[in-house]
Every structure is written in structure tokens, then in C-alpha cells.
Amino acid sequence: MINDQERSSYEVRNQPQPQRMWPVILGVVAFLGLGGIAASQFVKISSLQDDLKASRQEIADLRSGQAAMSSKLDKTVTDMETAVAATQKDTTAALRRTESAAQISAKRHADAVAQQLNSQMKKQQEYTQSFSTELNKVKESAVAESSKLNGVATEVGTVKTDLANTKSEIEKTLSDLQRVRGDMGVMSGLIATNSKEIHALRELGDRNIYEFTLTKEAKTQRIGDVQLALRKADVKRGRYTLNVAADDRMIEKKDKTVNEPVQFYVPSKARQPYEIVVNQVSKNTIKGYLSTPKVTLASSSK
């Protein structure tokens, strides 16, 4: 048997020393720490596995949605392609109809233009033919007018000759006219005794000449700016009596002879005397002319 001293010595020898326990303690601590880390990592791995599973489910859902979306897109694209094809077909048909209508319209327009051009050409031809006809007429008329002008030229030459002869005759007739003293004692102008001399006297232009024929039946007749009335005509003696009304006065010229200058004044008209010359006396009728001055007085001189 072991005594107490030996037991004590044995316990003392077998009692663990502190320096020898540290590695064990550290090992335990390390084991425990690794265990905690491993547990924590296990939890994390489990969480990650759950997340991965959820992600895979989401991916599967996304793939399923993507497939559905792809199917919808394919159907939409197909529908659009069908619609585009139908639109293209309708557009092509509309274009063909439009092109056909345009061709028909263009053909109608071209036909109308051609018809109008043909009508215009026909009118132009008719106008050209008419113009040619009128031109020929004008040429013929020009030839005729030329002939007429030649004839007129000849006639003008003849008229000039006749005028020269007439002028010569008038001058000769004027040289035959006489100046005599009138019934008022005033020297008269040139006296004309017949129609030829009256014409020459009128052509001379020194006085106004008014020819007249007075009858007793006519009573009063206006000659120029005076009134004359035949009262008596003596054919045998070649005498006559007449009344002259001028400036509100009545003047009787009694028993006057053929070609005698019968003079009277009209103070409101002129300072020179008026003259009446009777060239012919017949039964109840006389013929002659009234000669009045060219220069008259203004109305304010009355």
C-alpha cells in the first residue's frame, strides 16, 4: 500500500502543469472556434443554397415568361407581316387602279388635245384659205382701184381743166358785170343780170347772195334776214312793186324796173345798203336775188 507521503508525492507529480495545459486549451478553443465558424459557414451555405434555389426558380420563371413573350412577339411579328403583306397587296392594287385610271385619263386628255388641235388646224386651214381668197380679192380690188385711180387722175386733170375754164369764164363774166347807181343814189356793187352772172357774183365772195322767186299768192316770204312781199308785177312794162320788212319797218319799193339795184338800209345789221335785183318779171311772179354785206354789226349796236 502506498502511504500518504507517497500518494501526495504521486499526486503532486501527476498534477497537470499550467504550461502543459495551454496547448490543450488552445486546441479546444480552436476546435470550438472552427466549429462555430463551420456552423456559421453552414448557415451561410444553407442560405446561399436557398437563394440559389430561389434564383433558379426566378430564372425558370423568367425563361418561361421569356418564352411566352417570345411567342407573343413571334405572333405579333407574324400578324404585322400579314398586315404589311395585305397593305402591300391593297396598295399595289390601288396603284394599279390609279395607274389604269391615270392612263385612261391621260388617253382621254390626249384624245381631247388631239381633237382640239385637229379642230384648230382645220380652222387655221379655213382661215388661211379665207385669207388667201380675201387677199386675192384685195389684189383684184387693188388692180381695180389702181385703174379707178388712173381714171380719177384723168378725171382730176379734166376737172382741173374745167375749173380753169370755169375760172376763166367767171373772170370773163365778172368783167361783164356792171356797176350802176341804185334807187337811193348810192353806187351799187356789181350787178348780175342772169343766173350765170349770179353764180359768178356768188363765187366772187364779196357779199352774201340769196336767190328768190316771189309770187303774189305767197304774200310775205323770208329772204336772208328780211321779209319780202310782191304787190304788183307789170309784165309789159317790166316793172314791179314790193314791200320790204326789216328792223320792224315796212319799206315800199314801187314801180321798180328789171336789173335795177333796189337799195335799203338795215341799221341793226350793217352800215352798207342791202340790194335787191330782179332779173325777170312775169305774171304775178318775179325772180332775182338779194345781196347783203358780209360785215355785220354786233347786236349791242342796235
C-alpha positions, 0 to 999 in steps of 0.5 A: 500500500502506498502511504500518504507521503507517497500518494501526495508525492504521486499526486503532486507529480501527476498534477497537470502543469499550467504550461502543459495545459495551454496547448490543450486549451488552445486546441479546444478553443480552436476546435470550438472556434472552427466549429462555430465558424463551420456552423456559421459557414453552414448557415451561410451555405444553407442560405446561399443554397436557398437563394440559389434555389430561389434564383433558379426558380426566378430564372425558370420563371423568367425563361418561361415568361421569356418564352411566352413573350417570345411567342407573343412577339413571334405572333405579333411579328407574324400578324404585322407581316400579314398586315404589311403583306395585305397593305402591300397587296391593297396598295399595289392594287390601288396603284394599279387602279390609279395607274389604269385610271391615270392612263385612261385619263391621260388617253382621254386628255390626249384624245381631247388635245388631239381633237382640239388641235385637229379642230384648230388646224382645220380652222387655221386651214379655213382661215388661211384659205379665207385669207388667201381668197380675201387677199386675192380679192384685195389684189383684184380690188387693188388692180381695180382701184389702181385703174379707178385711180388712173381714171380719177387722175384723168378725171382730176386733170379734166376737172382741173381743166374745167375749173380753169375754164370755169375760172376763166369764164367767171373772170370773163363774166365778172368783167361783164358785170356792171356797176350802176347807181341804185334807187337811193343814189348810192353806187351799187356793187356789181350787178348780175343780170342772169343766173350765170352772172349770179353764180359768178357774183356768188363765187366772187365772195364779196357779199352774201347772195340769196336767190328768190322767186316771189309770187303774189299768192305767197304774200310775205316770204323770208329772204336772208334776214328780211321779209319780202312781199310782191304787190304788183308785177307789170309784165309789159312794162317790166316793172314791179312793186314790193314791200320790204320788212326789216328792223320792224319797218315796212319799206315800199319799193314801187314801180321798180324796173328789171336789173335795177339795184333796189337799195335799203338800209338795215341799221341793226345789221350793217352800215352798207345798203342791202340790194335787191335785183330782179332779173325777170318779171312775169305774171304775178311772179318775179325772180332775182336775188338779194345781196347783203354785206358780209360785215355785220354789226354786233347786236349791242349796236342796235 
